[in-house]
Amino acid sequence: MKVEQVSAAMLHKKAMPRCSKCGSSNVRVEAFASWNERLQNWKVEELIETNQVCADCGQDTDIKWRLQ
């Protein structure tokens, strides 16, 4: 499920991204970010969801979403 596909009904539940290979929640996606001078921090502008990696098993993965 892509970030844009999260529906309003799902926002009432906790969403948990999981590695499709090992089930870990320690997954990462690439992103573009820009510096916000006023807030003095990075703002994520765009996620590149085609590059998903699990930090636990080290495998490229397709993130699977679980709702609680």
C-alpha positions in Angstrom: 0.0 0.0 0.0 1.4 3.4 -0.9 1.3 6.4 1.4 -1.3 8.1 -0.8 -3.6 5.0 -0.5 -4.1 5.4 3.3 -7.8 6.1 3.7 -9.4 8.3 6.4 -10.9 5.1 8.0 -7.4 3.7 8.4 -6.2 6.8 10.2 -8.2 5.7 13.3 -6.1 2.6 13.5 -2.3 2.2 13.9 -0.6 1.3 10.7 2.5 -0.8 10.9 4.8 -1.2 7.9 6.4 -4.7 7.8 9.1 -6.4 5.7 7.5 -8.9 3.3 10.5 -11.2 3.7 11.0 -11.4 7.5 8.1 -9.4 9.0 10.3 -6.8 10.7 9.0 -3.3 11.2 12.5 -1.9 10.7 12.0 -0.9 7.1 13.2 2.1 5.1 12.4 3.9 2.0 14.4 6.5 0.1 13.1 10.1 0.2 13.8 13.6 -1.1 14.0 16.2 1.7 14.5 20.0 1.8 15.9 22.1 4.5 13.5 24.4 6.4 15.5 27.4 7.6 12.7 28.7 9.9 12.2 25.4 11.6 15.8 24.4 11.3 15.1 20.8 10.2 14.5 18.6 7.2 11.1 18.3 5.6 10.4 15.2 3.6 9.1 16.3 0.1 8.7 12.9 -1.6 9.1 9.3 -0.8 10.7 7.0 -3.4 8.7 3.8 -2.5 10.3 1.8 -5.3 13.4 1.4 -3.2 12.3 -0.3 0.0 14.9 -2.1 2.2 14.6 -4.0 5.5 17.3 -2.9 7.9 17.0 -6.2 9.9 17.3 -8.8 7.1 19.1 -6.5 4.6 16.8 -7.6 1.8 15.0 -5.4 -0.8 11.4 -5.8 0.2 7.8 -4.8 -0.7 6.4 -3.2 2.4 3.2 -4.9 3.7 0.9 -2.8 5.9 -0.8 -4.2 9.0 -3.6 -2.4 10.9 -4.1 -2.6 14.6 
